[in-house]
Amino acid sequence: MTTSQEHATSERRYRVTGMDCAACATKIETAVRRLPGISAVEASASTGALKVTGSPQAGGLASVEKAVADLGYGITAEGGAPESDHGGHTDEDGLSWSSPKTRLVVACAAALAAAYLASRIWPGIALPAMILALAVGLVPIAQRAWAAARAGSPFTIEMLMTIAAVGALLIGAAEEAAVVVVLFLLGELLEGFAAGRARDGIRALTALVPKTAWLERDGATIEVPADTLAIGSVILVRPGDRLPADGEIIEGESGIDEAPVTGESVAKRKRAGDRVFAGTINLDGALRIKVTATAADNTIARVVRLVEEAQEAKAPTQRFIDRFSLYYTPAVLAAGALVAVVPPLLFGGSWSEWIYKGLAVLLIGCPCALVISTPAAIAAGLSSGARRGLLIKGGSVLETLGRVTTVALDKTGTLTEGRPKVTDVVGIGRSERDVITLAAALETGSSHPLAKAILARAAADNVVIPTTSGVMVVNGKGMVGQIDGAELFLGSPSAAEARGAILGDAKAMITAHNEQGKTVSVLLIGEVVAGVIAMRDEPRADAKAGLEALKARGISVIMLTGDNRLTAEAVGGDLGIAVRAEMLPEDKLRVVEEMRTSGQVVAKVGDGINDAPALAAADVGIAMGGGTDVALETADAAILHGRVMDVAALIDLSQRTMSNIWQNITVSLGLKAVFLVTTILGITGLWPAILADTGATVLVTMNALRLLANPDLLRK
């Protein structure tokens, strides 16, 4: 009888070095999946990560590190020490001398140069010298090919290289075989460097967060490691310092340079109550900040973690190419054999000539460039988006975004700021400044959204708020208080009339404001109307431009909101967007499903819990930054910094990434086709053939990295 413990599974994560392309990831997955008790394996060349799920009792998990190391890759368990390297890979990839890949290339090239010089001085030792030079590079390649074959992956680039090099040696082309091996190893080195660049593009974000912070404790300020800060801690950030944590300003005012995180070139002025992000720069004022997220959960850490998880998920195009390559590589072997055998047998061709051409076909057909064409571009696209605060949860989402035909947006917190703002102040017998001063005096200390709007306007106008007495909340109606013996009231028009105020000519003004979707408060001194204040949740600064950018791309836009029809239509009229108002969550869900049924590809943009069902039902759900955790978790993508223009930027990024993928596929297959023809015609030989593969691999990777090179392209 089995027990629950015997069925228990656990998940382990590793960092793998030297895993530079999708073919490498496939080899590792195949080898690990064959171990006993392993139920799931996911290897990602984009992130260098390996995730393994299995039963500890079966012993497979204990063998993972050895299985990967036997294939020639460096492997480190998360939190563990690196496993010894069996094939020239360690946790040090790149072009530095400390990299075993670099040392192997240099050793192989030096051996080839020495063999060439020796053959010129002592012609009799030319063949043995070239065989020795060839062995320097070919032996490690053959070892990896044999290990992969034993682990269930016989059709690898290393196997094709080994067959081609040995075959060339047997027909007397030892010098060319040695050159091919050097070029192959050089291509691998450059491929690893380029792949590392793509990985480091997102991980470099973590370097933005300082290692230490100034913590207030027991009346003193002490320097502590930033990763020890707890939620609720109060830290001091001096002018010129980077912020070590996400938080809320509790004292001070300063310009904050958010360019390292958001890409915005203009610093934002922030004061008490405003949110700030780890990695941004405090420019000119000392700030006391209450920490709102631990180091493991701050904005940058979340972006890095979620982007890495997204990169590990294969896009549809990548899955297709992976399946295609399973049949493609054996087909290349068969094609090479036919080229080598058919002309001599049936048409009297020279065996050495056609075997040589057949070996060249093997090298031309290596699938590395093809299989890396998609994941390299997807990884670069995801990383490029993350640098701009555009978080995309997987390659599939990135592909779908480019096909969107309709964008449905929530109003509050999406098209608007999500908080009311004073739009109009009208004094009746008094100045506007007097009206806002007296209103702010009544609202001081209140946390009501309308009160915050009035206090924000007072702060912007630099008014001096007088002292009030007897301030009370009149439940559901407004605020009362006294200043210099005069009784003040601030509340709704109906509450003002109930107190005996005669609104008279102000009624038409109030009605006009209400028709514009604004909330109106009336200020009374005694029973006399002293002024009117209108407030509304105003559209974001870039909302109209963001919608125009979508329309310019031929994309339909519509507002789906639970707000009242009057307010929604007023905002919709200002922004030039069709409106569906007074909608419950199920209504939003129904509309999204109807649009999809009619053949539209729908992106739903929202920030609240009531948007979650529609976000999940849409082809792509996009959460606005600052929204609820439910919206962020449900959505497929997130705009971390709340810009409507970023919806168009997401679609642009998707379209550029897909264009990059097709460029890569065209380059990889096009070069192979050209060299295949020239090889059959006898124009090119073995070393141009290897350039067709390794050269194409480097080209497509560097092309993908163009998506990282200029993130400002996301901002139209």
Number of C-alpha atoms within 10 A of each C-alpha: 2 6 7 7 10 11 13 11 16 12 15 14 16 20 21 29 25 29 30 27 26 26 23 22 21 19 24 28 23 16 22 26 22 14 19 16 18 22 17 13 18 19 27 27 27 28 26 22 24 24 16 21 19 23 20 19 15 15 14 22 22 13 12 22 21 19 21 25 24 21 25 26 26 27 30 21 17 12 9 10 9 18 18 18 20 18 19 20 22 24 18 15 23 21 15 12 13 12 17 21 26 21 15 20 22 17 16 26 23 15 22 25 15 15 24 19 14 16 17 12 11 10 12 11 13 18 18 13 22 26 18 17 28 28 18 21 24 26 12 18 23 19 19 24 25 20 21 26 18 12 22 17 20 18 21 24 23 22 22 23 25 23 18 25 27 17 18 24 19 13 13 14 18 24 20 18 26 29 21 26 28 28 21 26 22 21 21 23 25 24 27 23 20 23 31 21 19 27 21 14 19 25 20 12 18 14 10 18 23 17 12 15 24 20 21 16 11 7 6 8 14 13 12 14 13 19 16 13 22 15 15 14 16 22 26 22 20 17 16 14 17 21 27 28 32 24 26 22 23 17 14 14 18 20 17 24 22 20 17 15 22 17 15 14 10 11 15 14 12 18 18 15 14 13 17 24 24 24 26 22 27 24 18 14 15 17 23 22 27 23 25 21 19 20 22 13 14 20 20 27 18 14 24 20 15 17 25 24 15 26 28 24 20 19 21 15 16 23 15 12 20 20 11 14 19 16 11 17 20 15 14 21 21 14 17 24 18 14 21 24 17 14 16 16 11 8 8 9 14 14 16 16 14 22 24 25 26 27 27 29 30 28 32 29 29 29 26 24 29 28 26 32 31 31 27 31 31 30 31 28 28 28 30 27 26 26 24 23 23 29 28 28 21 23 25 19 19 28 20 20 25 19 17 18 18 21 26 27 24 26 28 21 21 25 29 21 18 19 16 21 23 24 16 14 20 19 17 15 11 12 14 17 16 15 24 25 22 28 28 26 24 30 25 17 11 14 10 9 13 22 20 20 22 25 26 15 19 22 14 9 12 11 16 12 17 13 12 20 14 11 18 14 17 13 7 9 17 19 20 22 21 20 17 9 9 10 17 23 31 27 22 19 21 13 18 23 14 11 13 11 18 14 17 9 8 17 12 11 15 21 13 12 19 18 13 18 22 26 22 22 25 27 28 23 19 15 16 17 22 22 25 26 25 23 22 24 24 23 22 18 14 16 20 18 14 22 24 19 19 22 16 11 12 12 18 18 21 19 24 28 25 20 17 13 16 16 20 23 22 17 24 20 13 12 17 15 18 16 22 21 21 16 17 15 17 13 18 28 22 15 17 27 17 12 15 17 10 8 9 18 21 27 28 29 32 31 30 21 16 21 29 25 20 28 32 19 20 24 22 24 28 30 31 28 22 19 20 17 14 15 28 25 14 20 28 25 26 30 28 22 15 24 21 26 22 27 25 26 23 23 21 20 26 25 18 17 26 21 12 24 25 14 16 28 19 15 20 26 18 14 17 25 15 12 24 22 13 15 21 16 10 13 10 16 18 26 20 20 27 28 21 26 27 27 22 25 29 24 20 27 28 20 19 29 23 16 25 23 12 10 18 13 14 20 13 11
